[in-house]
Amino acid sequence: MDLTMDLSIRKPEQRIKQQSQPYVLIPPAVQQRVMQQT
């Protein structure tokens, strides 16, 4: 759990650059809702 949290916290910028999506930092549950709505 610590490793996953650490990666999520340390590499948010990389994720934003790679995906370029506004809801990258939003929790998975919310991401799923956004994906479904889209």
C-alpha positions in Angstrom: 0.0 0.0 0.0 2.8 2.4 0.9 4.5 1.8 -2.4 1.4 2.5 -4.4 0.7 5.7 -2.4 4.3 6.7 -2.8 4.2 6.3 -6.6 0.9 8.1 -6.8 2.3 11.0 -4.8 5.8 11.1 -6.4 4.9 10.8 -10.0 1.7 12.9 -10.5 3.5 15.2 -12.9 4.6 12.4 -15.1 1.1 11.0 -15.2 -0.2 14.4 -16.2 2.3 14.8 -19.0 1.7 11.3 -20.3 -2.1 11.3 -20.1 -2.7 15.0 -20.2 -6.1 14.5 -18.5 -7.7 16.8 -16.0 -8.8 14.0 -13.7 -5.5 12.3 -13.3 -5.2 13.2 -9.6 -8.8 12.3 -8.9 -9.4 9.0 -7.0 -10.1 5.8 -9.1 -13.7 5.7 -8.1 -14.3 9.2 -9.4 -12.3 8.4 -12.6 -14.6 5.4 -13.3 -17.7 7.7 -12.9 -16.2 10.3 -15.2 -15.3 7.5 -17.7 -18.8 6.1 -17.6 -20.4 9.6 -18.1 -18.1 10.2 -21.0 
